[in-house]
């Protein structure tokens, strides 16, 4: 994520936009997640754009795609 956001100090519980991450950088993060994990992240499902909420969404998508 650091390479996309160009920030080393992103707090995982605070909305990334509140920390100065640009919308273009956020779109790049989502695109990278989609490519690396084979999911389709719908950012409209996020209550806020924090690392923690994004991670929870990706984990849910992966669990839904691979039920046990």
PDB file of N, H, CA, C and O in Angstrom:
ATOM      1  N   UNK A   1       0.812  -1.189   0.000  1.00  0.00           N
ATOM      2  CA  UNK A   1       0.000   0.000   0.000  1.00  0.00           C
ATOM      3  C   UNK A   1       0.858   1.256   0.000  1.00  0.00           C
ATOM      4  O   UNK A   1       0.478   2.266  -0.592  1.00  0.00           O
ATOM      5  N   UNK A   2       2.000   1.204   0.651  1.00  0.00           N
ATOM      6  H   UNK A   2       2.308   0.383   1.132  1.00  0.00           H
ATOM      7  CA  UNK A   2       2.871   2.389   0.699  1.00  0.00           C
ATOM      8  C   UNK A   2       3.285   2.853  -0.686  1.00  0.00           C
ATOM      9  O   UNK A   2       3.390   4.052  -0.943  1.00  0.00           O
ATOM     10  N   UNK A   3       3.518   1.896  -1.576  1.00  0.00           N
ATOM     11  H   UNK A   3       3.432   0.922  -1.367  1.00  0.00           H
ATOM     12  CA  UNK A   3       3.954   2.285  -2.920  1.00  0.00           C
ATOM     13  C   UNK A   3       2.840   2.975  -3.691  1.00  0.00           C
ATOM     14  O   UNK A   3       3.107   3.812  -4.553  1.00  0.00           O
ATOM     15  N   UNK A   4       1.601   2.631  -3.390  1.00  0.00           N
ATOM     16  H   UNK A   4       1.385   1.950  -2.690  1.00  0.00           H
ATOM     17  CA  UNK A   4       0.469   3.253  -4.086  1.00  0.00           C
ATOM     18  C   UNK A   4       0.097   4.589  -3.458  1.00  0.00           C
ATOM     19  O   UNK A   4      -0.122   5.574  -4.164  1.00  0.00           O
ATOM     20  N   UNK A   5       0.025   4.621  -2.132  1.00  0.00           N
ATOM     21  H   UNK A   5       0.203   3.822  -1.558  1.00  0.00           H
ATOM     22  CA  UNK A   5      -0.401   5.849  -1.461  1.00  0.00           C
ATOM     23  C   UNK A   5       0.737   6.846  -1.298  1.00  0.00           C
ATOM     24  O   UNK A   5       0.506   8.029  -1.046  1.00  0.00           O
ATOM     25  N   UNK A   6       1.964   6.362  -1.441  1.00  0.00           N
ATOM     26  H   UNK A   6       2.152   5.401  -1.645  1.00  0.00           H
ATOM     27  CA  UNK A   6       3.164   7.181  -1.245  1.00  0.00           C
ATOM     28  C   UNK A   6       3.219   7.747   0.166  1.00  0.00           C
ATOM     29  O   UNK A   6       3.738   8.840   0.392  1.00  0.00           O
ATOM     30  N   UNK A   7       2.671   6.981   1.116  1.00  0.00           N
ATOM     31  H   UNK A   7       2.249   6.094   0.932  1.00  0.00           H
ATOM     32  CA  UNK A   7       2.675   7.381   2.522  1.00  0.00           C
ATOM     33  C   UNK A   7       3.130   6.198   3.361  1.00  0.00           C
ATOM     34  O   UNK A   7       2.732   5.061   3.109  1.00  0.00           O
ATOM     35  N   UNK A   8       3.954   6.465   4.345  1.00  0.00           N
ATOM     36  H   UNK A   8       4.277   7.389   4.549  1.00  0.00           H
ATOM     37  CA  UNK A   8       4.414   5.426   5.260  1.00  0.00           C
ATOM     38  C   UNK A   8       3.612   5.399   6.550  1.00  0.00           C
ATOM     39  O   UNK A   8       3.736   4.464   7.342  1.00  0.00           O
ATOM     40  N   UNK A   9       2.801   6.405   6.762  1.00  0.00           N
ATOM     41  H   UNK A   9       2.701   7.164   6.118  1.00  0.00           H
ATOM     42  CA  UNK A   9       2.175   6.590   8.064  1.00  0.00           C
ATOM     43  C   UNK A   9       0.654   6.491   8.042  1.00  0.00           C
ATOM     44  O   UNK A   9      -0.018   7.206   8.786  1.00  0.00           O
ATOM     45  N   UNK A  10       0.102   5.618   7.202  1.00  0.00           N
ATOM     46  H   UNK A  10       0.648   5.038   6.598  1.00  0.00           H
ATOM     47  CA  UNK A  10      -1.347   5.476   7.144  1.00  0.00           C
ATOM     48  C   UNK A  10      -1.816   4.694   8.370  1.00  0.00           C
ATOM     49  O   UNK A  10      -1.393   3.560   8.594  1.00  0.00           O
ATOM     50  N   UNK A  11      -2.686   5.306   9.149  1.00  0.00           N
ATOM     51  H   UNK A  11      -3.030   6.227   8.967  1.00  0.00           H
ATOM     52  CA  UNK A  11      -3.263   4.667  10.334  1.00  0.00           C
ATOM     53  C   UNK A  11      -4.386   3.740   9.859  1.00  0.00           C
ATOM     54  O   UNK A  11      -5.301   4.198   9.174  1.00  0.00           O
ATOM     55  N   UNK A  12      -4.340   2.453  10.206  1.00  0.00           N
ATOM     56  H   UNK A  12      -3.597   2.082  10.763  1.00  0.00           H
ATOM     57  CA  UNK A  12      -5.327   1.509   9.675  1.00  0.00           C
ATOM     58  C   UNK A  12      -6.758   1.728  10.136  1.00  0.00           C
ATOM     59  O   UNK A  12      -7.681   1.201   9.514  1.00  0.00           O
ATOM     60  N   UNK A  13      -6.975   2.483  11.199  1.00  0.00           N
ATOM     61  H   UNK A  13      -6.225   2.912  11.704  1.00  0.00           H
ATOM     62  CA  UNK A  13      -8.339   2.673  11.694  1.00  0.00           C
ATOM     63  C   UNK A  13      -8.952   4.009  11.273  1.00  0.00           C
ATOM     64  O   UNK A  13     -10.140   4.240  11.500  1.00  0.00           O
ATOM     65  N   UNK A  14      -8.173   4.870  10.674  1.00  0.00           N
ATOM     66  H   UNK A  14      -7.209   4.682  10.489  1.00  0.00           H
ATOM     67  CA  UNK A  14      -8.651   6.200  10.266  1.00  0.00           C
ATOM     68  C   UNK A  14      -8.889   6.204   8.755  1.00  0.00           C
ATOM     69  O   UNK A  14      -8.097   5.656   7.988  1.00  0.00           O
ATOM     70  N   UNK A  15      -9.978   6.824   8.347  1.00  0.00           N
ATOM     71  H   UNK A  15     -10.621   7.269   8.970  1.00  0.00           H
ATOM     72  CA  UNK A  15     -10.290   6.947   6.926  1.00  0.00           C
ATOM     73  C   UNK A  15      -9.067   7.462   6.168  1.00  0.00           C
ATOM     74  O   UNK A  15      -8.452   8.456   6.556  1.00  0.00           O
ATOM     75  N   UNK A  16      -8.727   6.771   5.087  1.00  0.00           N
ATOM     76  H   UNK A  16      -9.226   5.964   4.772  1.00  0.00           H
ATOM     77  CA  UNK A  16      -7.529   7.141   4.328  1.00  0.00           C
ATOM     78  C   UNK A  16      -7.622   8.543   3.743  1.00  0.00           C
ATOM     79  O   UNK A  16      -6.614   9.242   3.642  1.00  0.00           O
ATOM     80  N   UNK A  17      -8.821   8.956   3.358  1.00  0.00           N
ATOM     81  H   UNK A  17      -9.640   8.388   3.440  1.00  0.00           H
ATOM     82  CA  UNK A  17      -8.984  10.297   2.799  1.00  0.00           C
ATOM     83  C   UNK A  17      -8.715  11.367   3.861  1.00  0.00           C
ATOM     84  O   UNK A  17      -8.199  12.440   3.546  1.00  0.00           O
ATOM     85  N   UNK A  18      -9.063  11.077   5.110  1.00  0.00           N
ATOM     86  H   UNK A  18      -9.483  10.205   5.365  1.00  0.00           H
ATOM     87  CA  UNK A  18      -8.782  12.002   6.201  1.00  0.00           C
ATOM     88  C   UNK A  18      -7.288  12.112   6.479  1.00  0.00           C
ATOM     89  O   UNK A  18      -6.835  13.047   7.139  1.00  0.00           O
ATOM     90  N   UNK A  19      -6.531  11.147   5.968  1.00  0.00           N
ATOM     91  H   UNK A  19      -6.899  10.388   5.432  1.00  0.00           H
ATOM     92  CA  UNK A  19      -5.081  11.138   6.176  1.00  0.00           C
ATOM     93  C   UNK A  19      -4.322  11.681   4.962  1.00  0.00           C
ATOM     94  O   UNK A  19      -3.092  11.645   4.921  1.00  0.00           O
ATOM     95  N   UNK A  20      -5.059  12.178   3.989  1.00  0.00           N
ATOM     96  H   UNK A  20      -6.058  12.208   4.022  1.00  0.00           H
ATOM     97  CA  UNK A  20      -4.414  12.792   2.836  1.00  0.00           C
ATOM     98  C   UNK A  20      -4.214  11.896   1.635  1.00  0.00           C
ATOM     99  O   UNK A  20      -3.599  12.308   0.652  1.00  0.00           O
ATOM    100  N   UNK A  21      -4.728  10.661   1.698  1.00  0.00           N
ATOM    101  H   UNK A  21      -5.227  10.326   2.497  1.00  0.00           H
ATOM    102  CA  UNK A  21      -4.633   9.778   0.541  1.00  0.00           C
ATOM    103  C   UNK A  21      -5.604  10.302  -0.515  1.00  0.00           C
ATOM    104  O   UNK A  21      -6.756  10.604  -0.203  1.00  0.00           O
ATOM    105  N   UNK A  22      -5.153  10.408  -1.737  1.00  0.00           N
ATOM    106  H   UNK A  22      -4.218  10.162  -1.990  1.00  0.00           H
ATOM    107  CA  UNK A  22      -5.995  10.943  -2.805  1.00  0.00           C
ATOM    108  C   UNK A  22      -6.956   9.874  -3.329  1.00  0.00           C
ATOM    109  O   UNK A  22      -6.740   8.679  -3.129  1.00  0.00           O
ATOM    110  N   UNK A  23      -8.000  10.313  -3.987  1.00  0.00           N
ATOM    111  H   UNK A  23      -8.175  11.284  -4.149  1.00  0.00           H
ATOM    112  CA  UNK A  23      -8.959   9.370  -4.553  1.00  0.00           C
ATOM    113  C   UNK A  23      -8.307   8.505  -5.629  1.00  0.00           C
ATOM    114  O   UNK A  23      -8.647   7.330  -5.769  1.00  0.00           O
ATOM    115  N   UNK A  24      -7.387   9.069  -6.379  1.00  0.00           N
ATOM    116  H   UNK A  24      -7.110  10.023  -6.265  1.00  0.00           H
ATOM    117  CA  UNK A  24      -6.677   8.288  -7.398  1.00  0.00           C
ATOM    118  C   UNK A  24      -5.837   7.197  -6.747  1.00  0.00           C
ATOM    119  O   UNK A  24      -5.814   6.065  -7.232  1.00  0.00           O
ATOM    120  N   UNK A  25      -5.153   7.517  -5.667  1.00  0.00           N
ATOM    121  H   UNK A  25      -5.172   8.436  -5.274  1.00  0.00           H
ATOM    122  CA  UNK A  25      -4.363   6.514  -4.954  1.00  0.00           C
ATOM    123  C   UNK A  25      -5.277   5.430  -4.386  1.00  0.00           C
ATOM    124  O   UNK A  25      -4.931   4.250  -4.420  1.00  0.00           O
ATOM    125  N   UNK A  26      -6.434   5.819  -3.867  1.00  0.00           N
ATOM    126  H   UNK A  26      -6.716   6.778  -3.839  1.00  0.00           H
ATOM    127  CA  UNK A  26      -7.375   4.843  -3.321  1.00  0.00           C
ATOM    128  C   UNK A  26      -7.865   3.911  -4.419  1.00  0.00           C
ATOM    129  O   UNK A  26      -7.963   2.703  -4.205  1.00  0.00           O
ATOM    130  N   UNK A  27      -8.169   4.449  -5.577  1.00  0.00           N
ATOM    131  H   UNK A  27      -8.089   5.430  -5.750  1.00  0.00           H
ATOM    132  CA  UNK A  27      -8.599   3.616  -6.709  1.00  0.00           C
ATOM    133  C   UNK A  27      -7.495   2.639  -7.090  1.00  0.00           C
ATOM    134  O   UNK A  27      -7.777   1.488  -7.424  1.00  0.00           O
ATOM    135  N   UNK A  28      -6.263   3.077  -7.044  1.00  0.00           N
ATOM    136  H   UNK A  28      -6.035   4.012  -6.772  1.00  0.00           H
ATOM    137  CA  UNK A  28      -5.139   2.183  -7.336  1.00  0.00           C
ATOM    138  C   UNK A  28      -5.036   1.068  -6.298  1.00  0.00           C
ATOM    139  O   UNK A  28      -4.765  -0.081  -6.646  1.00  0.00           O
ATOM    140  N   UNK A  29      -5.249   1.399  -5.037  1.00  0.00           N
ATOM    141  H   UNK A  29      -5.469   2.332  -4.754  1.00  0.00           H
ATOM    142  CA  UNK A  29      -5.223   0.390  -3.977  1.00  0.00           C
ATOM    143  C   UNK A  29      -6.299  -0.663  -4.246  1.00  0.00           C
ATOM    144  O   UNK A  29      -6.023  -1.861  -4.186  1.00  0.00           O
ATOM    145  N   UNK A  30      -7.502  -0.227  -4.535  1.00  0.00           N
ATOM    146  H   UNK A  30      -7.725   0.746  -4.583  1.00  0.00           H
ATOM    147  CA  UNK A  30      -8.610  -1.145  -4.800  1.00  0.00           C
ATOM    148  C   UNK A  30      -8.305  -2.002  -6.030  1.00  0.00           C
ATOM    149  O   UNK A  30      -8.552  -3.208  -6.014  1.00  0.00           O
ATOM    150  N   UNK A  31      -7.781  -1.406  -7.081  1.00  0.00           N
ATOM    151  H   UNK A  31      -7.581  -0.426  -7.095  1.00  0.00           H
ATOM    152  CA  UNK A  31      -7.439  -2.167  -8.287  1.00  0.00           C
ATOM    153  C   UNK A  31      -6.374  -3.222  -7.984  1.00  0.00           C
ATOM    154  O   UNK A  31      -6.447  -4.346  -8.480  1.00  0.00           O
ATOM    155  N   UNK A  32      -5.403  -2.860  -7.183  1.00  0.00           N
ATOM    156  H   UNK A  32      -5.343  -1.947  -6.780  1.00  0.00           H
ATOM    157  CA  UNK A  32      -4.347  -3.798  -6.805  1.00  0.00           C
ATOM    158  C   UNK A  32      -4.914  -4.943  -5.961  1.00  0.00           C
ATOM    159  O   UNK A  32      -4.527  -6.097  -6.144  1.00  0.00           O
ATOM    160  N   UNK A  33      -5.812  -4.634  -5.051  1.00  0.00           N
ATOM    161  H   UNK A  33      -6.126  -3.696  -4.902  1.00  0.00           H
ATOM    162  CA  UNK A  33      -6.466  -5.669  -4.247  1.00  0.00           C
ATOM    163  C   UNK A  33      -7.264  -6.605  -5.146  1.00  0.00           C
ATOM    164  O   UNK A  33      -7.166  -7.826  -5.018  1.00  0.00           O
ATOM    165  N   UNK A  34      -8.048  -6.041  -6.050  1.00  0.00           N
ATOM    166  H   UNK A  34      -8.127  -5.049  -6.154  1.00  0.00           H
ATOM    167  CA  UNK A  34      -8.844  -6.857  -6.961  1.00  0.00           C
ATOM    168  C   UNK A  34      -7.960  -7.810  -7.761  1.00  0.00           C
ATOM    169  O   UNK A  34      -8.286  -8.986  -7.924  1.00  0.00           O
ATOM    170  N   UNK A  35      -6.856  -7.297  -8.250  1.00  0.00           N
ATOM    171  H   UNK A  35      -6.591  -6.342  -8.118  1.00  0.00           H
ATOM    172  CA  UNK A  35      -5.949  -8.114  -9.054  1.00  0.00           C
ATOM    173  C   UNK A  35      -5.242  -9.175  -8.208  1.00  0.00           C
ATOM    174  O   UNK A  35      -5.168 -10.337  -8.607  1.00  0.00           O
ATOM    175  N   UNK A  36      -4.732  -8.788  -7.064  1.00  0.00           N
ATOM    176  H   UNK A  36      -4.792  -7.844  -6.740  1.00  0.00           H
ATOM    177  CA  UNK A  36      -3.949  -9.711  -6.242  1.00  0.00           C
ATOM    178  C   UNK A  36      -4.788 -10.798  -5.584  1.00  0.00           C
ATOM    179  O   UNK A  36      -4.313 -11.918  -5.400  1.00  0.00           O
ATOM    180  N   UNK A  37      -6.031 -10.481  -5.226  1.00  0.00           N
ATOM    181  H   UNK A  37      -6.417  -9.571  -5.375  1.00  0.00           H
ATOM    182  CA  UNK A  37      -6.858 -11.433  -4.487  1.00  0.00           C
ATOM    183  C   UNK A  37      -7.991 -12.033  -5.314  1.00  0.00           C
ATOM    184  O   UNK A  37      -8.716 -12.900  -4.827  1.00  0.00           O
ATOM    185  N   UNK A  38      -8.150 -11.585  -6.548  1.00  0.00           N
ATOM    186  H   UNK A  38      -7.560 -10.880  -6.943  1.00  0.00           H
ATOM    187  CA  UNK A  38      -9.184 -12.143  -7.414  1.00  0.00           C
ATOM    188  C   UNK A  38     -10.595 -11.847  -6.933  1.00  0.00           C
ATOM    189  O   UNK A  38     -11.499 -12.664  -7.109  1.00  0.00           O
ATOM    190  N   UNK A  39     -10.785 -10.694  -6.332  1.00  0.00           N
ATOM    191  H   UNK A  39     -10.051 -10.031  -6.189  1.00  0.00           H
ATOM    192  CA  UNK A  39     -12.103 -10.270  -5.860  1.00  0.00           C
ATOM    193  C   UNK A  39     -12.500  -8.993  -6.588  1.00  0.00           C
ATOM    194  O   UNK A  39     -11.694  -8.384  -7.292  1.00  0.00           O
ATOM    195  N   UNK A  40     -13.746  -8.604  -6.407  1.00  0.00           N
ATOM    196  H   UNK A  40     -14.401  -9.099  -5.835  1.00  0.00           H
ATOM    197  CA  UNK A  40     -14.197  -7.324  -6.931  1.00  0.00           C
ATOM    198  C   UNK A  40     -14.705  -6.498  -5.765  1.00  0.00           C
ATOM    199  O   UNK A  40     -15.821  -6.696  -5.283  1.00  0.00           O
ATOM    200  N   UNK A  41     -13.882  -5.579  -5.325  1.00  0.00           N
ATOM    201  H   UNK A  41     -12.977  -5.418  -5.717  1.00  0.00           H
ATOM    202  CA  UNK A  41     -14.236  -4.721  -4.207  1.00  0.00           C
ATOM    203  C   UNK A  41     -15.165  -3.619  -4.703  1.00  0.00           C
ATOM    204  O   UNK A  41     -14.827  -2.873  -5.623  1.00  0.00           O
ATOM    205  N   UNK A  42     -16.328  -3.527  -4.087  1.00  0.00           N
ATOM    206  H   UNK A  42     -16.602  -4.132  -3.340  1.00  0.00           H
ATOM    207  CA  UNK A  42     -17.267  -2.453  -4.374  1.00  0.00           C
ATOM    208  C   UNK A  42     -17.117  -1.428  -3.257  1.00  0.00           C
ATOM    209  O   UNK A  42     -17.581  -1.651  -2.138  1.00  0.00           O
ATOM    210  N   UNK A  43     -16.476  -0.316  -3.556  1.00  0.00           N
ATOM    211  H   UNK A  43     -16.100  -0.136  -4.465  1.00  0.00           H
ATOM    212  CA  UNK A  43     -16.178   0.665  -2.512  1.00  0.00           C
ATOM    213  C   UNK A  43     -17.444   1.253  -1.889  1.00  0.00           C
ATOM    214  O   UNK A  43     -17.382   1.839  -0.808  1.00  0.00           O
ATOM    215  N   UNK A  44     -18.577   1.107  -2.549  1.00  0.00           N
ATOM    216  H   UNK A  44     -18.628   0.631  -3.427  1.00  0.00           H
ATOM    217  CA  UNK A  44     -19.827   1.591  -1.974  1.00  0.00           C
ATOM    218  C   UNK A  44     -20.242   0.763  -0.764  1.00  0.00           C
ATOM    219  O   UNK A  44     -21.104   1.181   0.008  1.00  0.00           O
ATOM    220  N   UNK A  45     -19.626  -0.422  -0.592  1.00  0.00           N
ATOM    221  H   UNK A  45     -18.925  -0.762  -1.220  1.00  0.00           H
ATOM    222  CA  UNK A  45     -19.922  -1.264   0.567  1.00  0.00           C
ATOM    223  C   UNK A  45     -19.157  -0.823   1.812  1.00  0.00           C
ATOM    224  O   UNK A  45     -19.408  -1.339   2.901  1.00  0.00           O
ATOM    225  N   UNK A  46     -18.236   0.112   1.669  1.00  0.00           N
ATOM    226  H   UNK A  46     -18.032   0.531   0.784  1.00  0.00           H
ATOM    227  CA  UNK A  46     -17.425   0.559   2.795  1.00  0.00           C
ATOM    228  C   UNK A  46     -18.123   1.670   3.562  1.00  0.00           C
ATOM    229  O   UNK A  46     -18.635   2.623   2.975  1.00  0.00           O
ATOM    230  N   UNK A  47     -18.137   1.534   4.885  1.00  0.00           N
ATOM    231  H   UNK A  47     -17.721   0.760   5.362  1.00  0.00           H
ATOM    232  CA  UNK A  47     -18.660   2.623   5.713  1.00  0.00           C
ATOM    233  C   UNK A  47     -17.692   3.788   5.702  1.00  0.00           C
ATOM    234  O   UNK A  47     -18.094   4.952   5.678  1.00  0.00           O
ATOM    235  N   UNK A  48     -16.409   3.458   5.722  1.00  0.00           N
ATOM    236  H   UNK A  48     -16.082   2.513   5.742  1.00  0.00           H
ATOM    237  CA  UNK A  48     -15.348   4.453   5.598  1.00  0.00           C
ATOM    238  C   UNK A  48     -14.190   3.774   4.882  1.00  0.00           C
ATOM    239  O   UNK A  48     -14.108   2.546   4.861  1.00  0.00           O
ATOM    240  N   UNK A  49     -13.319   4.543   4.312  1.00  0.00           N
ATOM    241  H   UNK A  49     -13.386   5.541   4.330  1.00  0.00           H
ATOM    242  CA  UNK A  49     -12.224   4.006   3.511  1.00  0.00           C
ATOM    243  C   UNK A  49     -10.957   3.846   4.343  1.00  0.00           C
ATOM    244  O   UNK A  49      -9.906   4.391   4.005  1.00  0.00           O
ATOM    245  N   UNK A  50     -11.070   3.089   5.438  1.00  0.00           N
ATOM    246  H   UNK A  50     -11.924   2.646   5.712  1.00  0.00           H
ATOM    247  CA  UNK A  50      -9.876   2.830   6.245  1.00  0.00           C
ATOM    248  C   UNK A  50      -9.266   1.499   5.817  1.00  0.00           C
ATOM    249  O   UNK A  50      -9.922   0.687   5.164  1.00  0.00           O
ATOM    250  N   UNK A  51      -8.041   1.287   6.179  1.00  0.00           N
ATOM    251  H   UNK A  51      -7.508   1.946   6.709  1.00  0.00           H
ATOM    252  CA  UNK A  51      -7.379   0.019   5.882  1.00  0.00           C
ATOM    253  C   UNK A  51      -8.143  -1.117   6.555  1.00  0.00           C
ATOM    254  O   UNK A  51      -8.342  -2.172   5.952  1.00  0.00           O
ATOM    255  N   UNK A  52      -8.567  -0.912   7.783  1.00  0.00           N
ATOM    256  H   UNK A  52      -8.405  -0.055   8.272  1.00  0.00           H
ATOM    257  CA  UNK A  52      -9.283  -1.952   8.507  1.00  0.00           C
ATOM    258  C   UNK A  52     -10.613  -2.316   7.845  1.00  0.00           C
ATOM    259  O   UNK A  52     -10.929  -3.500   7.727  1.00  0.00           O
ATOM    260  N   UNK A  53     -11.396  -1.331   7.413  1.00  0.00           N
ATOM    261  H   UNK A  53     -11.139  -0.369   7.509  1.00  0.00           H
ATOM    262  CA  UNK A  53     -12.676  -1.645   6.782  1.00  0.00           C
ATOM    263  C   UNK A  53     -12.469  -2.270   5.412  1.00  0.00           C
ATOM    264  O   UNK A  53     -13.239  -3.143   5.010  1.00  0.00           O
ATOM    265  N   UNK A  54     -11.459  -1.847   4.701  1.00  0.00           N
ATOM    266  H   UNK A  54     -10.833  -1.138   5.028  1.00  0.00           H
ATOM    267  CA  UNK A  54     -11.136  -2.439   3.407  1.00  0.00           C
ATOM    268  C   UNK A  54     -10.687  -3.887   3.584  1.00  0.00           C
ATOM    269  O   UNK A  54     -11.077  -4.760   2.810  1.00  0.00           O
ATOM    270  N   UNK A  55      -9.876  -4.136   4.592  1.00  0.00           N
ATOM    271  H   UNK A  55      -9.559  -3.426   5.221  1.00  0.00           H
ATOM    272  CA  UNK A  55      -9.418  -5.493   4.877  1.00  0.00           C
ATOM    273  C   UNK A  55     -10.602  -6.393   5.235  1.00  0.00           C
ATOM    274  O   UNK A  55     -10.691  -7.522   4.751  1.00  0.00           O
ATOM    275  N   UNK A  56     -11.500  -5.905   6.068  1.00  0.00           N
ATOM    276  H   UNK A  56     -11.429  -4.988   6.461  1.00  0.00           H
ATOM    277  CA  UNK A  56     -12.673  -6.695   6.460  1.00  0.00           C
ATOM    278  C   UNK A  56     -13.534  -7.033   5.250  1.00  0.00           C
ATOM    279  O   UNK A  56     -14.041  -8.150   5.143  1.00  0.00           O
ATOM    280  N   UNK A  57     -13.701  -6.091   4.351  1.00  0.00           N
ATOM    281  H   UNK A  57     -13.289  -5.184   4.438  1.00  0.00           H
ATOM    282  CA  UNK A  57     -14.483  -6.340   3.143  1.00  0.00           C
ATOM    283  C   UNK A  57     -13.817  -7.400   2.275  1.00  0.00           C
ATOM    284  O   UNK A  57     -14.490  -8.304   1.779  1.00  0.00           O
ATOM    285  N   UNK A  58     -12.514  -7.301   2.088  1.00  0.00           N
ATOM    286  H   UNK A  58     -11.967  -6.567   2.491  1.00  0.00           H
ATOM    287  CA  UNK A  58     -11.792  -8.290   1.273  1.00  0.00           C
ATOM    288  C   UNK A  58     -11.891  -9.675   1.913  1.00  0.00           C
ATOM    289  O   UNK A  58     -12.121 -10.662   1.213  1.00  0.00           O
ATOM    290  N   UNK A  59     -11.723  -9.759   3.218  1.00  0.00           N
ATOM    291  H   UNK A  59     -11.537  -8.957   3.786  1.00  0.00           H
ATOM    292  CA  UNK A  59     -11.837 -11.048   3.903  1.00  0.00           C
ATOM    293  C   UNK A  59     -13.231 -11.634   3.739  1.00  0.00           C
ATOM    294  O   UNK A  59     -13.375 -12.840   3.538  1.00  0.00           O
ATOM    295  N   UNK A  60     -14.257 -10.798   3.821  1.00  0.00           N
ATOM    296  H   UNK A  60     -14.140  -9.818   3.984  1.00  0.00           H
ATOM    297  CA  UNK A  60     -15.625 -11.277   3.622  1.00  0.00           C
ATOM    298  C   UNK A  60     -15.823 -11.787   2.193  1.00  0.00           C
ATOM    299  O   UNK A  60     -16.439 -12.832   1.983  1.00  0.00           O
ATOM    300  N   UNK A  61     -15.302 -11.051   1.218  1.00  0.00           N
ATOM    301  H   UNK A  61     -14.801 -10.202   1.388  1.00  0.00           H
ATOM    302  CA  UNK A  61     -15.422 -11.469  -0.175  1.00  0.00           C
ATOM    303  C   UNK A  61     -14.704 -12.794  -0.418  1.00  0.00           C
ATOM    304  O   UNK A  61     -15.212 -13.656  -1.134  1.00  0.00           O
ATOM    305  N   UNK A  62     -13.543 -12.951   0.170  1.00  0.00           N
ATOM    306  H   UNK A  62     -13.130 -12.250   0.753  1.00  0.00           H
ATOM    307  CA  UNK A  62     -12.802 -14.204   0.018  1.00  0.00           C
ATOM    308  C   UNK A  62     -13.542 -15.359   0.684  1.00  0.00           C
ATOM    309  O   UNK A  62     -13.596 -16.462   0.140  1.00  0.00           O
ATOM    310  N   UNK A  63     -14.105 -15.109   1.850  1.00  0.00           N
ATOM    311  H   UNK A  63     -14.061 -14.213   2.292  1.00  0.00           H
ATOM    312  CA  UNK A  63     -14.868 -16.158   2.547  1.00  0.00           C
ATOM    313  C   UNK A  63     -16.118 -16.543   1.742  1.00  0.00           C
ATOM    314  O   UNK A  63     -16.463 -17.721   1.651  1.00  0.00           O
ATOM    315  N   UNK A  64     -16.784 -15.553   1.167  1.00  0.00           N
ATOM    316  H   UNK A  64     -16.503 -14.596   1.241  1.00  0.00           H
ATOM    317  CA  UNK A  64     -17.975 -15.824   0.357  1.00  0.00           C
ATOM    318  C   UNK A  64     -17.622 -16.631  -0.891  1.00  0.00           C
ATOM    319  O   UNK A  64     -18.400 -17.476  -1.332  1.00  0.00           O
ATOM    320  N   UNK A  65     -16.450 -16.366  -1.453  1.00  0.00           N
ATOM    321  H   UNK A  65     -15.817 -15.679  -1.095  1.00  0.00           H
ATOM    322  CA  UNK A  65     -16.034 -17.065  -2.674  1.00  0.00           C
ATOM    323  C   UNK A  65     -15.535 -18.480  -2.380  1.00  0.00           C
ATOM    324  O   UNK A  65     -15.535 -19.338  -3.262  1.00  0.00           O
ATOM    325  N   UNK A  66     -15.109 -18.719  -1.135  1.00  0.00           N
ATOM    326  H   UNK A  66     -15.109 -18.022  -0.419  1.00  0.00           H
ATOM    327  CA  UNK A  66     -14.569 -20.026  -0.773  1.00  0.00           C
ATOM    328  C   UNK A  66     -15.228 -20.542   0.513  1.00  0.00           C
ATOM    329  O   UNK A  66     -14.560 -20.687   1.537  1.00  0.00           O
ATOM    330  N   UNK A  67     -16.545 -20.818   0.460  1.00  0.00           N
ATOM    331  H   UNK A  67     -17.087 -20.700  -0.372  1.00  0.00           H
ATOM    332  CA  UNK A  67     -17.187 -21.291   1.684  1.00  0.00           C
ATOM    333  C   UNK A  67     -16.636 -22.662   2.076  1.00  0.00           C
ATOM    334  O   UNK A  67     -16.239 -23.460   1.227  1.00  0.00           O
ATOM    335  N   UNK A  68     -16.625 -22.908   3.374  1.00  0.00           N
ATOM    336  H   UNK A  68     -16.947 -22.260   4.063  1.00  0.00           H
ATOM    337  CA  UNK A  68     -16.072 -24.179   3.827  1.00  0.00           C
ATOM    338  C   UNK A  68     -17.126 -25.149   4.211  1.00  0.00           C
ATOM    339  O   UNK A  68     -16.817 -26.270   4.615  1.00  0.00           O
TER     340      UNK A  68
END
